[in-house]
């Protein structure tokens, strides 16, 4: 028994020496990486201070809030600095006091703390910007025949500003605001479309063209930034883009005080200390993990590019077996599908506007659709018919259950 035990001890000793000799290195700051897109823009040229004032007015139910939102939306760059709660400016702290629990919190936070990771960057402005779009929608609907266009333009601009940071949630919120703009145009047409001049209808058509241009392809840079930040925290760095897994105690701790093993932290620490050399040997190295992540993300994106009606039955990718990847791989299906849905919604309202313009010229809605709009749910076109004195546009919808695109019901 001594020789097998001695061999096991030798192997364990070699693995332990390998594990303890490597070095962790923070090579980049995810906050800086996410903010890099507008870092070159001087602070005085950014729109966030102006937008903050508009949001504060909105929170205070100031009747001038819509006009302030319109003005703030005209900025080319929002310039909201993503960061951690402790990085909020005094002005932003006044906007979101609930994010700051301890005003005397030390500024010398351990950079290795997961409280400093990309995963804990708050995005409080997104909720406020969506509420701003709702405020603009309400303001547009009460303007009557002669107003609302500036509110629509502001909604579209805010949607673009939402997508300034390259995270999926930013892009999804931006697309939801575009959907609100389309819904608002639909409701304005139902309420006032019969009285709109051809000039107003043409302006609405032009606004929808700009809204369609705002549907940019998905930017996955933010997902890579978050993944790379996790990699640099749980892998060593050999200086050439590789390293071994060195997840330490506390890395995978959960809220109830237990560690990743499910045991109390004290026990979990000892188990991790004993098993860490074996885990580092068993887990794929840093380069292989990142390549697998990139390949899996690309494969998922390719799958999502296929038409909704021509996809395989399996809509979710199975796990890769790599703990780090399976915890962080985003589900792109919803994001890709939202682009297709928003594209169909915008083109459908363009179809309706074309019908209204023909009615303005001839006195009646056309019996046939003036333009063709592809239905994203099937290999065909959306249906068009004139019912009860209004054009009705319908998609087959998800699961062939049907979806009325115009006139839409307020959500």
N, C-alpha and C positions, 0 to 999 in steps of 0.2 A: 504493500500500500504506500510505502514511502516514496517509491519512484513516481507513481502517478500523481501523488500529492505535490512532489517536488516539481514535476513538469507543469502542473497546473499553476503552482506558485510562480514559476519562471515566466509562463505565458502571461499571467496576470500582471506580473511586475513589468514586463516589457510594454504591455498595453497601458499600464498606469504611467510609465515613464513617457510614452508617446503622448498620452492625454495631458499630462501636466507640463509638458515642454512647449506646447503651442501657445499662441497669443491671440487674444481678441483685440480687434481694432475697429473703432468707429470711423469709417472712411468718409462718410458724408452725413449731412444733417437733412432729414426728410422735410423739415419745415422750409429750409432754404430751397430745396429741390422743387417743392410744390409751388413756392412763391416766385421761382425764377422767371416765369413768363412775363411778369411785369416789373421785375426788380430794377430794370433800367429806367423806369418812368419816375421822374421826380415826384415827391410827395404832393407838391402843390398842383400837379397836373392830374392827380388821381381823383376819381369820383366818390370814393368811400366817405370822406367827411360830409359831402353834400347829401349822399344817400342816408347816412346816419341821422342827419337832421330831419330828413323826410320821414324816416322810420319812427323817430321819436314823436314827431307830429302825428303820425298815424296811430301810435300807441295812446297818445293823448286825445284821440278822436278830434283833432283839429280839422275844421272844414276845409282848410287850405292844403291838407296833406296830399290830395291827388295832384294839384298843381306842382307841389314840391317834388313829388315822385316823378312827374313828367320831366321836370327840369334836371333832376339828378340822373335820370336814365339816359340823358343825352351824352354823358361822358363816354369816351372811347375805352377807358380802362376803369374798372371798379377799384382794383387795388386793395382789396381787403386782405390783410396779412394773416394767412392761416398760421396758427400757433397753438400752444397749450394754454390752459386757463391762466396760468401765472403770467403769460406774455400779453394779456389784454391791456390795451391802453386805458387810462382813466376814463376816456370818453366811451370806449366800448364796454367798460365795466358798468357804467351808468346805464347802458342799453341792455346788458344781460347780467344783472347783479347776482342771479341765481347760479352763475358759473363760478363765482369766487366765494369759496366757503371760508377762507382764512386770509384776510387782507395782509397779515404779517408773515405770510408764507415766505420762507427763505428763497432767495434767488439762486443759491448755490445748490441746486438739485443735482443729484448723482446722474450723470449723462447716461449711465447704463440702466437706470430705472425704466421700467416699462411705462411709467407715467410720462416719459419723454419720447416715446416711440411714435411712429406715424399712426399707429392704431388708436391713439388717444387724442388725436387732434380734433377738437370740436369744430363743428360747422354750423354755428347758431344763426348765421346770416341767411342760410338757405330757407329756413322756415319763415323768417321775416320777409324775404323777398317774394315768397309765394303768397303770403298774406297781403303784401303790397299789390300783387297782381289781382287778387280778389277785390281789394279796395278800388283799384282802377276799373275793374269790371263793373262794380256797382255804380261807380261814377259815370261810366259810359252809358249805362242803361237808363240813367235819369236825365241825360242831356237832351233827349228828344231827337227830332229830325236833324237839328242843326249842329250836333256835337258828337263826341265820342271818338272821333278819329285820332286825336292826340292821345287819348287813353289807350287805344289799341296799339299805337306806335310805341308808347312807353312800355306796354306789356311785352312786346316783341324785343325791345332793347334790353329789358331786364332779363328776359330769357337768355339772351346772348351773354350778358354779364354773369349770369349764374354759371355758365359753362367755362368761365375763365380758368378755373382750376381743373386739371385733367383727371377728375375722379368720376366714377360711374354715377354716384349719387348727385353730383353737380349736374351732370348731363341729363339725368332722369328728371330732376326738378325743373331744369330749363325746358325740357320737352313738355312737362305738365303745364307750364305757363303758356307755351304755344297752344296747347289744347284749350286752355281757358280763353285765349284770344279768339280761336276759331268758334268756340261756343258763344262768345259774346257777339261776334259778327252774325252768327246764325240768329240769335235772339233779336238783334237790331233789325235784321231783314224781316223777320216775322212781324215785328212791331211797326216798322216804318218803311220797309222796302218798297211798298206800293207808291210811296210819296217821294222816294229818293230820285234826284235828277241823275241823268246819265253821267254827269261829272263826278258825283259822289260815288256812284257805283264803280266808276273807273278807278277812283282813288282807293276804294276797298280792294279792288282787283290787284292794284299795284302793291298794296300792303301785304296781300297774301303771297305775292311773288317773293317779297322780302322774307316773309315767314318761312317759305319753302327753302330759301337760301340759308336760313338759320339752322336747318336740320343738317348739321355737319356729321361726317362719319365718326364713329366712336373713337375717342382718344383713350387708349389704355395705359398711357404713361404713368398716371397716378397709381394704377394697380401694380405696376412694376416697381415704382418707388416704395410702396408699402411692403411689397414682398422682399425687396433688397434690404430694407431696413430691418426686417425680421431676420433675414439671413445673417446680417452683420452682427446681430445680437446673440445668435445661437450657433454660429460657426466661427472657427478660428480663421485667421487671414495669413496666407503664406506670401502675400505681396504679389502674387500672379493670378489672383482671382479664384483661388482654391483654398481648401481648408477642411478640417474635420468637425463633426458635430460636437459641441461642448455645452449643450443646454444645462444650465446650473439650477440649483435649488431656488425656487421662487419663480422660475421662468414660466412654469405652467400652473402656478397656484390658482385656486378658485376662491370665490367669495366666502365660502363657509369655513375658511381656515385650513382646508385640506390641501394637500399637494396633488400633483398629477396622478400619483398612485392611488389616491383615495384615502391614504392614511394621514394622521395629523402631521403638521409641518415638521416636528422634531423627528418622527419616525421616517417621514418622507425624505428628509435631508440625509439621513444615514443610508437609506436604500439607494438614493441617487448617487451618493459618494461611492458606494460599492459597485454599482452597476454602470456608472458613467463610462469607464474605459471600454466595457463591452458594447455599450450603446454607440459610442463613437466609432467603434470598429464595424458595427452592423449597419448604421445609417449611411446612405450614399454621401459622397463628399459634396462640397459646396458647389462646384462647377456642374456636376451631374444633376444636382437638385435644381439649379437654376435653369439648365437646359431642358429638363423634364417639365418644369413649370412653363417655360416659353413655348415648348412644343404642344403641351396640353392646351394652353390658352389659344394658340393658333388653330389647333384642331377644332376647338369649341367654336371659335369665331367663324371658321370655314363652314361648320355645320349650321350655324345660325344664319349664314348668308343664303342658304337654300330657301326656296319659296316655302311659305307656311303650309301650303297644301301638299308639298312634295317632300316632307321630311320623314325620316325613319320614325318608327313607333317610339323608340327610346328617345326621350327629350332631355334626359339628364345624364351627364357623364358619370360613370362609375368612378370610385376612388382610385387613386394611383397607387395606394399603399404607402406613400410617403406622408408621414404625419404632418410635416410643415406645409406641404402643398395642399393636402386635403383640407386643412384648416383655413387656408387663405385663398384658394382658387375661387374667383367670383363666378356667379352664374350670369353669363352674358345673354341668355335667351331673352329675358324680360327686356333688357336694354335694346337689343336688336329689334325685337318685336315692336317696341314703342316707336322706334324710328319709322317702321313700315306703317303702323297705325296712324301716326301723326301725318305722314306723307299722304295717305289716303284721305284723311279728314280734310286737310288743306285743299287738296285737289277737288274734293267733292263740293266744298263751299265755292271754289272757283267755278265749278260747273253750274251751281245755283246762281252765282252772280252773272254768268253768261246768259242764263235763262231770263234773269231780271232785266238785263240790258236789251235782250231781244223783245221782251214785253214792252219796254219803254219805247222801242222803235215801232213795233207792230200793233201794240195794244193787247197782246195775248202771249201767254207762255208757250214756247214751242212744244209740240207734241212729242218730238224726239230729242234726245240729249244733244245739246249744241257741241259738246266736246266729250271725248271718251276718257273715262277714269277707270283704271284697273283696280279690281278688288283684291286686296292683299290676302284674303282668306280662300280664294279659289282662282283657278286659271280662267278668269273671265273678267267681265266689267261689272261695275256697280249698276244697279237698276235705277231707272228714272221714270217717273210718271207724274202727271198733274192730277192732284186730288184735292177736293174742297177748296179750289182756287189757289193752291200753293204747289210748287214743285216738291216732290218727295224723292229723296235719294236713299237707297238702302243697300247694305252689304249683306252677304250671307252670314257674316259674323263668325265668332269662334264656335266650333262645334255645330256649324250650320243652323244656329238658333236664330239668326237674323239680327241685324243691327241697323236702326234708323239713324242715318247720318244727317239728314235734314228733313224737317226741322228737328233740332236736338232738344232733349229735355234737360233743364238745368240740373247740375249735379251738386 
